[in-house]
Amino acid sequence: MKVRVTVSLKEGVLDPQGKAIGHALHVLEFPEVKEVRVGKVIELDVDGSDAAQVEARATEMAKQLLANEVIEDFAVEVVK
């Protein structure tokens, strides 16, 4: 089963990479961009047939390793 974990910085946490990308987009004449936030997407191929159980296990993986819950939020999605 495929699982997608999306990790992003919490609101209010400084995102220097996002700021740099936003600045570069303005330099490249894309003034409509107001703010850029950078995150990561982690795709897992997991053994299992019960979507709820696979999602629960992926949530534990995110809490223990994939996301730093002090500064990051995450979302887990089972992609069948």
All heavy atoms as a GROMACS GRO file, in nm:
protein
  609
    1MET      N    1   0.084  -0.116   0.000
    1MET     CA    2   0.000   0.000   0.000
    1MET      C    3   0.090   0.123   0.000
    1MET      O    4   0.193   0.126   0.065
    1MET     CB    5  -0.087  -0.003   0.125
    1MET     CG    6  -0.220   0.061   0.110
    1MET     SD    7  -0.325   0.025   0.253
    1MET     CE    8  -0.443  -0.078   0.172
    2LYS      N    9   0.050   0.224  -0.073
    2LYS     CA   10   0.127   0.349  -0.081
    2LYS      C   11   0.076   0.447   0.024
    2LYS      O   12  -0.044   0.462   0.044
    2LYS     CB   13   0.113   0.412  -0.218
    2LYS     CG   14   0.156   0.323  -0.332
    2LYS     CD   15   0.301   0.338  -0.360
    2LYS     CE   16   0.334   0.258  -0.486
    2LYS     NZ   17   0.471   0.223  -0.494
    3VAL      N   18   0.170   0.515   0.089
    3VAL     CA   19   0.137   0.615   0.188
    3VAL      C   20   0.217   0.741   0.157
    3VAL      O   21   0.336   0.733   0.125
    3VAL     CB   22   0.172   0.567   0.331
    3VAL    CG1   23   0.140   0.673   0.433
    3VAL    CG2   24   0.100   0.437   0.363
    4ARG      N   25   0.151   0.855   0.167
    4ARG     CA   26   0.217   0.983   0.146
    4ARG      C   27   0.214   1.062   0.277
    4ARG      O   28   0.108   1.085   0.334
    4ARG     CB   29   0.146   1.061   0.036
    4ARG     CG   30   0.214   1.193   0.003
    4ARG     CD   31   0.146   1.261  -0.116
    4ARG     NE   32   0.158   1.177  -0.233
    4ARG     CZ   33   0.057   1.143  -0.314
    4ARG    NH1   34  -0.065   1.185  -0.290
    4ARG    NH2   35   0.078   1.068  -0.419
    5VAL      N   36   0.332   1.102   0.324
    5VAL     CA   37   0.344   1.184   0.444
    5VAL      C   38   0.393   1.322   0.400
    5VAL      O   39   0.500   1.334   0.340
    5VAL     CB   40   0.442   1.123   0.546
    5VAL    CG1   41   0.452   1.209   0.671
    5VAL    CG2   42   0.402   0.980   0.583
    6THR      N   43   0.312   1.423   0.426
    6THR     CA   44   0.348   1.560   0.390
    6THR      C   45   0.387   1.634   0.518
    6THR      O   46   0.309   1.640   0.612
    6THR     CB   47   0.230   1.631   0.321
    6THR    OG1   48   0.188   1.553   0.209
    6THR    CG2   49   0.267   1.770   0.275
    7VAL      N   50   0.507   1.688   0.517
    7VAL     CA   51   0.561   1.757   0.634
    7VAL      C   52   0.581   1.904   0.598
    7VAL      O   53   0.638   1.935   0.493
    7VAL     CB   54   0.696   1.694   0.678
    7VAL    CG1   55   0.750   1.764   0.801
    7VAL    CG2   56   0.681   1.544   0.703
    8SER      N   57   0.533   1.993   0.685
    8SER     CA   58   0.550   2.136   0.661
    8SER      C   59   0.581   2.206   0.793
    8SER      O   60   0.547   2.156   0.901
    8SER     CB   61   0.424   2.195   0.598
    8SER     OG   62   0.313   2.173   0.682
    9LEU      N   63   0.647   2.320   0.782
    9LEU     CA   64   0.677   2.397   0.902
    9LEU      C   65   0.549   2.453   0.962
    9LEU      O   66   0.457   2.491   0.889
    9LEU     CB   67   0.772   2.512   0.868
    9LEU     CG   68   0.915   2.472   0.835
    9LEU    CD1   69   0.993   2.592   0.781
    9LEU    CD2   70   0.985   2.414   0.957
   10LYS      N   71   0.544   2.458   1.093
   10LYS     CA   72   0.429   2.516   1.161
   10LYS      C   73   0.422   2.666   1.131
   10LYS      O   74   0.524   2.730   1.103
   10LYS     CB   75   0.437   2.494   1.313
   10LYS     CG   76   0.416   2.351   1.352
   10LYS     CD   77   0.414   2.336   1.503
   10LYS     CE   78   0.379   2.191   1.537
   10LYS     NZ   79   0.362   2.170   1.679
   11GLU      N   80   0.300   2.718   1.137
   11GLU     CA   81   0.279   2.860   1.120
   11GLU      C   82   0.361   2.935   1.224
   11GLU      O   83   0.365   2.896   1.341
   11GLU     CB   84   0.130   2.893   1.137
   11GLU     CG   85   0.090   3.025   1.077
   11GLU     CD   86   0.106   3.033   0.927
   11GLU    OE1   87   0.079   2.933   0.860
   11GLU    OE2   88   0.148   3.139   0.880
   12GLY      N   89   0.429   3.039   1.182
   12GLY     CA   90   0.510   3.118   1.273
   12GLY      C   91   0.655   3.076   1.282
   12GLY      O   92   0.737   3.148   1.338
   13VAL      N   93   0.689   2.958   1.228
   13VAL     CA   94   0.829   2.914   1.228
   13VAL      C   95   0.897   2.974   1.105
   13VAL      O   96   0.847   2.964   0.994
   13VAL     CB   97   0.838   2.759   1.224
   13VAL    CG1   98   0.982   2.714   1.210
   13VAL    CG2   99   0.775   2.699   1.348
   14LEU      N  100   1.011   3.038   1.126
   14LEU     CA  101   1.087   3.100   1.019
   14LEU      C  102   1.126   2.996   0.914
   14LEU      O  103   1.172   2.887   0.948
   14LEU     CB  104   1.212   3.168   1.076
   14LEU     CG  105   1.300   3.241   0.977
   14LEU    CD1  106   1.223   3.360   0.917
   14LEU    CD2  107   1.426   3.291   1.046
   15ASP      N  108   1.107   3.032   0.786
   15ASP     CA  109   1.138   2.943   0.675
   15ASP      C  110   1.238   3.012   0.582
   15ASP      O  111   1.201   3.075   0.484
   15ASP     CB  112   1.010   2.907   0.599
   15ASP     CG  113   1.031   2.806   0.488
   15ASP    OD1  114   1.146   2.769   0.461
   15ASP    OD2  115   0.932   2.765   0.428
   16PRO      N  116   1.369   3.006   0.614
   16PRO     CA  117   1.468   3.076   0.532
   16PRO      C  118   1.473   3.027   0.387
   16PRO      O  119   1.494   3.106   0.296
   16PRO     CB  120   1.601   3.052   0.604
   16PRO     CG  121   1.576   2.948   0.706
   16PRO     CD  122   1.428   2.937   0.727
   17GLN      N  123   1.451   2.899   0.366
   17GLN     CA  124   1.452   2.846   0.230
   17GLN      C  125   1.333   2.903   0.152
   17GLN      O  126   1.347   2.942   0.036
   17GLN     CB  127   1.448   2.694   0.231
   17GLN     CG  128   1.466   2.633   0.094
   17GLN     CD  129   1.469   2.480   0.097
   17GLN    OE1  130   1.437   2.419   0.199
   17GLN    NE2  131   1.507   2.419  -0.012
   18GLY      N  132   1.219   2.910   0.215
   18GLY     CA  133   1.101   2.969   0.150
   18GLY      C  134   1.124   3.116   0.118
   18GLY      O  135   1.085   3.164   0.011
   19LYS      N  136   1.187   3.190   0.210
   19LYS     CA  137   1.218   3.332   0.187
   19LYS      C  138   1.311   3.347   0.067
   19LYS      O  139   1.293   3.435  -0.017
   19LYS     CB  140   1.283   3.395   0.311
   19LYS     CG  141   1.191   3.410   0.427
   19LYS     CD  142   1.101   3.530   0.409
   19LYS     CE  143   1.024   3.551   0.538
   19LYS     NZ  144   0.900   3.620   0.517
   20ALA      N  145   1.413   3.262   0.058
   20ALA     CA  146   1.507   3.269  -0.053
   20ALA      C  147   1.439   3.240  -0.187
   20ALA      O  148   1.463   3.309  -0.287
   20ALA     CB  149   1.623   3.172  -0.031
   21ILE      N  150   1.352   3.141  -0.188
   21ILE     CA  151   1.279   3.109  -0.311
   21ILE      C  152   1.186   3.224  -0.348
   21ILE      O  153   1.176   3.262  -0.466
   21ILE     CB  154   1.202   2.976  -0.295
   21ILE    CG1  155   1.300   2.859  -0.285
   21ILE    CG2  156   1.104   2.955  -0.411
   21ILE    CD1  157   1.236   2.728  -0.245
   22GLY      N  158   1.116   3.279  -0.249
   22GLY     CA  159   1.027   3.391  -0.275
   22GLY      C  160   1.103   3.509  -0.334
   22GLY      O  161   1.057   3.573  -0.430
   23HIS      N  162   1.220   3.539  -0.277
   23HIS     CA  163   1.302   3.649  -0.329
   23HIS      C  164   1.344   3.621  -0.474
   23HIS      O  165   1.336   3.709  -0.561
   23HIS     CB  166   1.424   3.670  -0.241
   23HIS     CG  167   1.518   3.773  -0.294
   23HIS    ND1  168   1.490   3.908  -0.292
   23HIS    CD2  169   1.640   3.761  -0.354
   23HIS    CE1  170   1.590   3.974  -0.348
   23HIS    NE2  171   1.682   3.887  -0.386
   24ALA      N  172   1.390   3.499  -0.500
   24ALA     CA  173   1.433   3.463  -0.636
   24ALA      C  174   1.318   3.474  -0.736
   24ALA      O  175   1.337   3.520  -0.849
   24ALA     CB  176   1.491   3.322  -0.637
   25LEU      N  177   1.199   3.435  -0.695
   25LEU     CA  178   1.083   3.447  -0.784
   25LEU      C  179   1.052   3.593  -0.817
   25LEU      O  180   1.018   3.626  -0.931
   25LEU     CB  181   0.962   3.376  -0.724
   25LEU     CG  182   0.968   3.224  -0.722
   25LEU    CD1  183   0.856   3.166  -0.639
   25LEU    CD2  184   0.965   3.168  -0.865
   26HIS      N  185   1.068   3.680  -0.718
   26HIS     CA  186   1.047   3.823  -0.743
   26HIS      C  187   1.152   3.877  -0.839
   26HIS      O  188   1.121   3.955  -0.929
   26HIS     CB  189   1.046   3.901  -0.613
   26HIS     CG  190   0.922   3.878  -0.533
   26HIS    ND1  191   0.916   3.900  -0.398
   26HIS    CD2  192   0.798   3.833  -0.568
   26HIS    CE1  193   0.795   3.871  -0.354
   26HIS    NE2  194   0.722   3.829  -0.456
   27VAL      N  195   1.278   3.836  -0.820
   27VAL     CA  196   1.385   3.878  -0.910
   27VAL      C  197   1.357   3.829  -1.053
   27VAL      O  198   1.386   3.900  -1.150
   27VAL     CB  199   1.522   3.825  -0.860
   27VAL    CG1  200   1.631   3.842  -0.964
   27VAL    CG2  201   1.561   3.895  -0.730
   28LEU      N  202   1.298   3.712  -1.065
   28LEU     CA  203   1.264   3.657  -1.196
   28LEU      C  204   1.132   3.711  -1.250
   28LEU      O  205   1.078   3.660  -1.347
   28LEU     CB  206   1.258   3.503  -1.189
   28LEU     CG  207   1.391   3.435  -1.161
   28LEU    CD1  208   1.370   3.286  -1.134
   28LEU    CD2  209   1.486   3.455  -1.279
   29GLU      N  210   1.083   3.817  -1.185
   29GLU     CA  211   0.963   3.889  -1.228
   29GLU      C  212   0.834   3.807  -1.215
   29GLU      O  213   0.753   3.800  -1.308
   29GLU     CB  214   0.982   3.946  -1.369
   29GLU     CG  215   1.098   4.044  -1.373
   29GLU     CD  216   1.117   4.110  -1.509
   29GLU    OE1  217   1.035   4.088  -1.600
   29GLU    OE2  218   1.216   4.183  -1.521
   30PHE      N  219   0.818   3.747  -1.099
   30PHE     CA  220   0.693   3.683  -1.060
   30PHE      C  221   0.641   3.756  -0.935
   30PHE      O  222   0.638   3.699  -0.824
   30PHE     CB  223   0.712   3.534  -1.030
   30PHE     CG  224   0.750   3.453  -1.152
   30PHE    CD1  225   0.882   3.413  -1.171
   30PHE    CD2  226   0.655   3.419  -1.246
   30PHE    CE1  227   0.918   3.339  -1.282
   30PHE    CE2  228   0.690   3.345  -1.359
   30PHE     CZ  229   0.822   3.305  -1.377
   31PRO      N  230   0.599   3.883  -0.950
   31PRO     CA  231   0.561   3.963  -0.834
   31PRO      C  232   0.432   3.918  -0.766
   31PRO      O  233   0.405   3.958  -0.654
   31PRO     CB  234   0.545   4.104  -0.893
   31PRO     CG  235   0.508   4.081  -1.035
   31PRO     CD  236   0.583   3.956  -1.075
   32GLU      N  237   0.354   3.833  -0.832
   32GLU     CA  238   0.228   3.789  -0.772
   32GLU      C  239   0.247   3.693  -0.656
   32GLU      O  240   0.154   3.667  -0.579
   32GLU     CB  241   0.138   3.725  -0.880
   32GLU     CG  242   0.192   3.596  -0.940
   32GLU     CD  243   0.281   3.615  -1.063
   32GLU    OE1  244   0.338   3.724  -1.083
   32GLU    OE2  245   0.296   3.517  -1.138
   33VAL      N  246   0.369   3.638  -0.641
   33VAL     CA  247   0.397   3.546  -0.530
   33VAL      C  248   0.409   3.627  -0.402
   33VAL      O  249   0.492   3.715  -0.390
   33VAL     CB  250   0.526   3.465  -0.556
   33VAL    CG1  251   0.560   3.378  -0.435
   33VAL    CG2  252   0.512   3.380  -0.681
   34LYS      N  253   0.324   3.596  -0.304
   34LYS     CA  254   0.324   3.669  -0.178
   34LYS      C  255   0.413   3.602  -0.074
   34LYS      O  256   0.486   3.667  -0.003
   34LYS     CB  257   0.182   3.681  -0.124
   34LYS     CG  258   0.095   3.770  -0.207
   34LYS     CD  259  -0.039   3.786  -0.142
   34LYS     CE  260  -0.119   3.888  -0.219
   34LYS     NZ  261  -0.210   3.960  -0.136
   35GLU      N  262   0.404   3.470  -0.062
   35GLU     CA  263   0.481   3.398   0.039
   35GLU      C  264   0.510   3.258  -0.011
   35GLU      O  265   0.429   3.199  -0.083
   35GLU     CB  266   0.402   3.390   0.170
   35GLU     CG  267   0.478   3.324   0.282
   35GLU     CD  268   0.400   3.316   0.412
   35GLU    OE1  269   0.281   3.352   0.415
   35GLU    OE2  270   0.459   3.272   0.511
   36VAL      N  271   0.625   3.206   0.027
   36VAL     CA  272   0.664   3.069  -0.009
   36VAL      C  273   0.698   2.996   0.120
   36VAL      O  274   0.772   3.047   0.204
   36VAL     CB  275   0.785   3.067  -0.104
   36VAL    CG1  276   0.828   2.924  -0.135
   36VAL    CG2  277   0.756   3.144  -0.231
   37ARG      N  278   0.643   2.877   0.138
   37ARG     CA  279   0.677   2.789   0.249
   37ARG      C  280   0.724   2.657   0.187
   37ARG      O  281   0.660   2.603   0.098
   37ARG     CB  282   0.556   2.763   0.338
   37ARG     CG  283   0.490   2.887   0.396
   37ARG     CD  284   0.562   2.948   0.510
   37ARG     NE  285   0.555   2.862   0.629
   37ARG     CZ  286   0.621   2.888   0.739
   37ARG    NH1  287   0.698   2.993   0.748
   37ARG    NH2  288   0.611   2.808   0.842
   38VAL      N  289   0.835   2.606   0.236
   38VAL     CA  290   0.893   2.484   0.181
   38VAL      C  291   0.866   2.370   0.278
   38VAL      O  292   0.880   2.385   0.400
   38VAL     CB  293   1.045   2.501   0.157
   38VAL    CG1  294   1.106   2.371   0.111
   38VAL    CG2  295   1.069   2.611   0.056
   39GLY      N  296   0.828   2.256   0.224
   39GLY     CA  297   0.805   2.136   0.303
   39GLY      C  298   0.865   2.017   0.232
   39GLY      O  299   0.947   2.032   0.142
   40LYS      N  300   0.821   1.900   0.273
   40LYS     CA  301   0.870   1.778   0.207
   40LYS      C  302   0.757   1.677   0.200
   40LYS      O  303   0.667   1.675   0.284
   40LYS     CB  304   0.991   1.720   0.279
   40LYS     CG  305   0.968   1.688   0.425
   40LYS     CD  306   1.097   1.650   0.495
   40LYS     CE  307   1.075   1.641   0.645
   40LYS     NZ  308   1.198   1.621   0.720
   41VAL      N  309   0.765   1.593   0.098
   41VAL     CA  310   0.670   1.484   0.080
   41VAL      C  311   0.750   1.354   0.082
   41VAL      O  312   0.848   1.340   0.008
   41VAL     CB  313   0.593   1.497  -0.054
   41VAL    CG1  314   0.503   1.376  -0.076
   41VAL    CG2  315   0.512   1.625  -0.057
   42ILE      N  316   0.708   1.263   0.167
   42ILE     CA  317   0.774   1.133   0.180
   42ILE      C  318   0.674   1.027   0.137
   42ILE      O  319   0.564   1.019   0.192
   42ILE     CB  320   0.820   1.109   0.325
   42ILE    CG1  321   0.912   1.222   0.369
   42ILE    CG2  322   0.887   0.973   0.340
   42ILE    CD1  323   0.923   1.240   0.518
   43GLU      N  324   0.712   0.949   0.037
   43GLU     CA  325   0.624   0.842  -0.012
   43GLU      C  326   0.678   0.708   0.036
   43GLU      O  327   0.796   0.679   0.019
   43GLU     CB  328   0.613   0.849  -0.163
   43GLU     CG  329   0.542   0.975  -0.208
   43GLU     CD  330   0.517   0.981  -0.357
   43GLU    OE1  331   0.566   0.893  -0.431
   43GLU    OE2  332   0.446   1.074  -0.399
   44LEU      N  333   0.590   0.629   0.095
   44LEU     CA  334   0.627   0.499   0.149
   44LEU      C  335   0.547   0.390   0.080
   44LEU      O  336   0.429   0.409   0.051
   44LEU     CB  337   0.595   0.493   0.299
   44LEU     CG  338   0.654   0.604   0.387
   44LEU    CD1  339   0.586   0.603   0.523
   44LEU    CD2  340   0.802   0.585   0.401
   45ASP      N  341   0.609   0.278   0.054
   45ASP     CA  342   0.540   0.158   0.006
   45ASP      C  343   0.542   0.061   0.124
   45ASP      O  344   0.648   0.015   0.166
   45ASP     CB  345   0.613   0.100  -0.115
   45ASP     CG  346   0.533  -0.007  -0.185
   45ASP    OD1  347   0.421  -0.038  -0.140
   45ASP    OD2  348   0.582  -0.060  -0.286
   46VAL      N  349   0.424   0.034   0.180
   46VAL     CA  350   0.413  -0.038   0.306
   46VAL      C  351   0.333  -0.167   0.287
   46VAL      O  352   0.232  -0.167   0.216
   46VAL     CB  353   0.341   0.051   0.411
   46VAL    CG1  354   0.328  -0.020   0.544
   46VAL    CG2  355   0.414   0.182   0.428
   47ASP      N  356   0.378  -0.275   0.350
   47ASP     CA  357   0.299  -0.399   0.350
   47ASP      C  358   0.175  -0.378   0.434
   47ASP      O  359   0.181  -0.318   0.542
   47ASP     CB  360   0.381  -0.515   0.407
   47ASP     CG  361   0.487  -0.565   0.312
   47ASP    OD1  362   0.471  -0.547   0.189
   47ASP    OD2  363   0.587  -0.622   0.359
   48GLY      N  364   0.064  -0.432   0.389
   48GLY     CA  365  -0.060  -0.425   0.465
   48GLY      C  366  -0.179  -0.409   0.373
   48GLY      O  367  -0.168  -0.356   0.262
   49SER      N  368  -0.295  -0.454   0.420
   49SER     CA  369  -0.416  -0.442   0.340
   49SER      C  370  -0.525  -0.362   0.410
   49SER      O  371  -0.623  -0.324   0.347
   49SER     CB  372  -0.470  -0.582   0.306
   49SER     OG  373  -0.493  -0.655   0.425
   50ASP      N  374  -0.507  -0.334   0.537
   50ASP     CA  375  -0.604  -0.256   0.614
   50ASP      C  376  -0.559  -0.110   0.614
   50ASP      O  377  -0.460  -0.075   0.679
   50ASP     CB  378  -0.612  -0.311   0.757
   50ASP     CG  379  -0.711  -0.236   0.844
   50ASP    OD1  380  -0.753  -0.124   0.808
   50ASP    OD2  381  -0.747  -0.291   0.950
   51ALA      N  382  -0.630  -0.024   0.541
   51ALA     CA  383  -0.590   0.116   0.525
   51ALA      C  384  -0.579   0.188   0.658
   51ALA      O  385  -0.485   0.267   0.679
   51ALA     CB  386  -0.687   0.189   0.432
   52ALA      N  387  -0.670   0.163   0.751
   52ALA     CA  388  -0.666   0.230   0.881
   52ALA      C  389  -0.541   0.191   0.960
   52ALA      O  390  -0.477   0.276   1.023
   52ALA     CB  391  -0.792   0.198   0.961
   53GLN      N  392  -0.505   0.064   0.955
   53GLN     CA  393  -0.388   0.017   1.026
   53GLN      C  394  -0.259   0.073   0.962
   53GLN      O  395  -0.168   0.116   1.032
   53GLN     CB  396  -0.383  -0.136   1.029
   53GLN     CG  397  -0.270  -0.191   1.112
   53GLN     CD  398  -0.270  -0.342   1.118
   53GLN    OE1  399  -0.322  -0.409   1.029
   53GLN    NE2  400  -0.212  -0.396   1.224
   54VAL      N  401  -0.256   0.075   0.829
   54VAL     CA  402  -0.139   0.130   0.759
   54VAL      C  403  -0.125   0.278   0.791
   54VAL      O  404  -0.014   0.327   0.817
   54VAL     CB  405  -0.152   0.106   0.606
   54VAL    CG1  406  -0.050   0.186   0.530
   54VAL    CG2  407  -0.137  -0.043   0.576
   55GLU      N  408  -0.235   0.351   0.794
   55GLU     CA  409  -0.231   0.494   0.826
   55GLU      C  410  -0.182   0.516   0.969
   55GLU      O  411  -0.100   0.605   0.996
   55GLU     CB  412  -0.368   0.557   0.808
   55GLU     CG  413  -0.369   0.706   0.835
   55GLU     CD  414  -0.504   0.770   0.808
   55GLU    OE1  415  -0.592   0.706   0.748
   55GLU    OE2  416  -0.519   0.887   0.847
   56ALA      N  417  -0.228   0.433   1.062
   56ALA     CA  418  -0.184   0.445   1.201
   56ALA      C  419  -0.034   0.419   1.215
   56ALA      O  420   0.036   0.491   1.288
   56ALA     CB  421  -0.263   0.348   1.289
   57ARG      N  422   0.015   0.319   1.144
   57ARG     CA  423   0.159   0.288   1.150
   57ARG      C  424   0.241   0.402   1.089
   57ARG      O  425   0.344   0.441   1.141
   57ARG     CB  426   0.188   0.156   1.077
   57ARG     CG  427   0.130   0.034   1.144
   57ARG     CD  428   0.198   0.001   1.273
   57ARG     NE  429   0.332  -0.051   1.247
   57ARG     CZ  430   0.427  -0.063   1.337
   57ARG    NH1  431   0.404  -0.027   1.461
   57ARG    NH2  432   0.544  -0.110   1.305
   58ALA      N  433   0.194   0.457   0.977
   58ALA     CA  434   0.264   0.568   0.913
   58ALA      C  435   0.264   0.692   1.002
   58ALA      O  436   0.361   0.767   1.006
   58ALA     CB  437   0.201   0.599   0.778
   59THR      N  438   0.155   0.712   1.075
   59THR     CA  439   0.149   0.823   1.170
   59THR      C  440   0.255   0.805   1.279
   59THR      O  441   0.322   0.902   1.317
   59THR     CB  442   0.008   0.833   1.232
   59THR    OG1  443  -0.085   0.861   1.127
   59THR    CG2  444   0.000   0.942   1.337
   60GLU      N  445   0.272   0.684   1.327
   60GLU     CA  446   0.377   0.658   1.427
   60GLU      C  447   0.516   0.682   1.368
   60GLU      O  448   0.603   0.737   1.435
   60GLU     CB  449   0.365   0.514   1.480
   60GLU     CG  450   0.250   0.495   1.575
   60GLU     CD  451   0.259   0.589   1.695
   60GLU    OE1  452   0.366   0.598   1.759
   60GLU    OE2  453   0.158   0.654   1.724
   61MET      N  454   0.536   0.643   1.241
   61MET     CA  455   0.664   0.668   1.175
   61MET      C  456   0.692   0.818   1.168
   61MET      O  457   0.804   0.863   1.193
   61MET     CB  458   0.663   0.609   1.033
   61MET     CG  459   0.659   0.460   1.026
   61MET     SD  460   0.646   0.409   0.853
   61MET     CE  461   0.572   0.248   0.874
   62ALA      N  462   0.588   0.893   1.133
   62ALA     CA  463   0.604   1.039   1.123
   62ALA      C  464   0.638   1.099   1.259
   62ALA      O  465   0.727   1.185   1.270
   62ALA     CB  466   0.477   1.102   1.066
   63LYS      N  467   0.569   1.055   1.362
   63LYS     CA  468   0.594   1.109   1.497
   63LYS      C  469   0.733   1.075   1.548
   63LYS      O  470   0.796   1.154   1.616
   63LYS     CB  471   0.490   1.054   1.595
   63LYS     CG  472   0.353   1.116   1.577
   63LYS     CD  473   0.255   1.058   1.677
   63LYS     CE  474   0.120   1.126   1.665
   63LYS     NZ  475   0.024   1.076   1.764
   64GLN      N  476   0.781   0.954   1.515
   64GLN     CA  477   0.909   0.909   1.568
   64GLN      C  478   1.030   0.952   1.485
   64GLN      O  479   1.139   0.967   1.539
   64GLN     CB  480   0.910   0.757   1.584
   64GLN     CG  481   0.816   0.710   1.693
   64GLN     CD  482   0.824   0.560   1.716
   64GLN    OE1  483   0.930   0.500   1.699
   64GLN    NE2  484   0.713   0.501   1.755
   65LEU      N  485   1.010   0.972   1.353
   65LEU     CA  486   1.127   0.997   1.269
   65LEU      C  487   1.106   1.102   1.160
   65LEU      O  488   1.192   1.186   1.139
   65LEU     CB  489   1.171   0.865   1.202
   65LEU     CG  490   1.288   0.877   1.104
   65LEU    CD1  491   1.416   0.914   1.178
   65LEU    CD2  492   1.304   0.749   1.026
   66LEU      N  493   0.995   1.098   1.092
   66LEU     CA  494   0.981   1.176   0.970
   66LEU      C  495   0.954   1.325   0.992
   66LEU      O  496   0.986   1.407   0.906
   66LEU     CB  497   0.869   1.117   0.882
   66LEU     CG  498   0.886   0.968   0.846
   66LEU    CD1  499   0.768   0.919   0.767
   66LEU    CD2  500   1.016   0.947   0.771
   67ALA      N  501   0.896   1.361   1.105
   67ALA     CA  502   0.865   1.501   1.134
   67ALA      C  503   0.915   1.539   1.273
   67ALA      O  504   0.913   1.457   1.365
   67ALA     CB  505   0.715   1.524   1.125
   68ASN      N  506   0.958   1.662   1.286
   68ASN     CA  507   0.995   1.718   1.416
   68ASN      C  508   0.872   1.794   1.464
   68ASN      O  509   0.849   1.908   1.423
   68ASN     CB  510   1.116   1.810   1.401
   68ASN     CG  511   1.154   1.877   1.530
   68ASN    OD1  512   1.081   1.872   1.629
   68ASN    ND2  513   1.269   1.941   1.530
   69GLU      N  514   0.795   1.733   1.552
   69GLU     CA  515   0.667   1.791   1.593
   69GLU      C  516   0.680   1.923   1.669
   69GLU      O  517   0.581   1.993   1.687
   69GLU     CB  518   0.586   1.691   1.674
   69GLU     CG  519   0.534   1.577   1.589
   69GLU     CD  520   0.437   1.491   1.665
   69GLU    OE1  521   0.484   1.405   1.744
   69GLU    OE2  522   0.315   1.510   1.647
   70VAL      N  523   0.800   1.959   1.711
   70VAL     CA  524   0.819   2.087   1.777
   70VAL      C  525   0.800   2.201   1.676
   70VAL      O  526   0.738   2.302   1.707
   70VAL     CB  527   0.959   2.095   1.843
   70VAL    CG1  528   0.986   2.234   1.898
   70VAL    CG2  529   0.972   1.989   1.951
   71ILE      N  530   0.851   2.183   1.555
   71ILE     CA  531   0.845   2.290   1.455
   71ILE      C  532   0.770   2.253   1.328
   71ILE      O  533   0.750   2.338   1.241
   71ILE     CB  534   0.987   2.339   1.417
   71ILE    CG1  535   1.069   2.226   1.356
   71ILE    CG2  536   1.056   2.402   1.537
   71ILE    CD1  537   1.199   2.270   1.292
   72GLU      N  538   0.728   2.126   1.315
   72GLU     CA  539   0.664   2.082   1.191
   72GLU      C  540   0.528   2.017   1.218
   72GLU      O  541   0.508   1.953   1.321
   72GLU     CB  542   0.753   1.979   1.118
   72GLU     CG  543   0.883   2.036   1.069
   72GLU     CD  544   0.976   1.931   1.010
   72GLU    OE1  545   0.984   1.819   1.065
   72GLU    OE2  546   1.042   1.963   0.912
   73ASP      N  547   0.439   2.034   1.121
   73ASP     CA  548   0.313   1.961   1.116
   73ASP      C  549   0.326   1.854   1.010
   73ASP      O  550   0.412   1.865   0.919
   73ASP     CB  551   0.198   2.055   1.078
   73ASP     CG  552   0.162   2.153   1.188
   73ASP    OD1  553   0.166   2.114   1.306
   73ASP    OD2  554   0.129   2.268   1.155
   74PHE      N  555   0.242   1.752   1.017
   74PHE     CA  556   0.244   1.651   0.912
   74PHE      C  557   0.103   1.599   0.886
   74PHE      O  558   0.015   1.609   0.971
   74PHE     CB  559   0.339   1.535   0.946
   74PHE     CG  560   0.294   1.450   1.062
   74PHE    CD1  561   0.211   1.341   1.041
   74PHE    CD2  562   0.335   1.478   1.191
   74PHE    CE1  563   0.167   1.263   1.147
   74PHE    CE2  564   0.294   1.400   1.297
   74PHE     CZ  565   0.210   1.292   1.275
   75ALA      N  566   0.086   1.545   0.767
   75ALA     CA  567  -0.040   1.482   0.729
   75ALA      C  568  -0.006   1.348   0.664
   75ALA      O  569   0.090   1.338   0.588
   75ALA     CB  570  -0.117   1.569   0.631
   76VAL      N  571  -0.084   1.246   0.698
   76VAL     CA  572  -0.063   1.112   0.643
   76VAL      C  573  -0.183   1.079   0.555
   76VAL      O  574  -0.297   1.096   0.594
   76VAL     CB  575  -0.051   1.007   0.757
   76VAL    CG1  576  -0.041   0.868   0.699
   76VAL    CG2  577   0.068   1.039   0.846
   77GLU      N  578  -0.152   1.029   0.435
   77GLU     CA  579  -0.258   0.994   0.339
   77GLU      C  580  -0.226   0.858   0.280
   77GLU      O  581  -0.117   0.836   0.228
   77GLU     CB  582  -0.262   1.100   0.229
   77GLU     CG  583  -0.356   1.071   0.118
   77GLU     CD  584  -0.343   1.170   0.003
   77GLU    OE1  585  -0.249   1.254   0.003
   77GLU    OE2  586  -0.426   1.162  -0.088
   78VAL      N  587  -0.321   0.766   0.288
   78VAL     CA  588  -0.305   0.636   0.224
   78VAL      C  589  -0.348   0.653   0.078
   78VAL      O  590  -0.461   0.696   0.050
   78VAL     CB  591  -0.388   0.526   0.294
   78VAL    CG1  592  -0.379   0.395   0.217
   78VAL    CG2  593  -0.342   0.509   0.438
   79VAL      N  594  -0.256   0.622  -0.012
   79VAL     CA  595  -0.282   0.634  -0.156
   79VAL      C  596  -0.283   0.492  -0.212
   79VAL      O  597  -0.180   0.434  -0.238
   79VAL     CB  598  -0.172   0.718  -0.225
   79VAL    CG1  599  -0.206   0.741  -0.370
   79VAL    CG2  600  -0.149   0.846  -0.151
   80LYS      N  601  -0.400   0.437  -0.227
   80LYS     CA  602  -0.413   0.295  -0.263
   80LYS      C  603  -0.361   0.262  -0.398
   80LYS      O  604  -0.331   0.325  -0.484
   80LYS     CB  605  -0.558   0.252  -0.253
   80LYS     CG  606  -0.607   0.263  -0.112
   80LYS     CD  607  -0.749   0.221  -0.099
   80LYS     CE  608  -0.792   0.236   0.046
   80LYS     NZ  609  -0.922   0.192   0.073
   0.00000   0.00000   0.00000
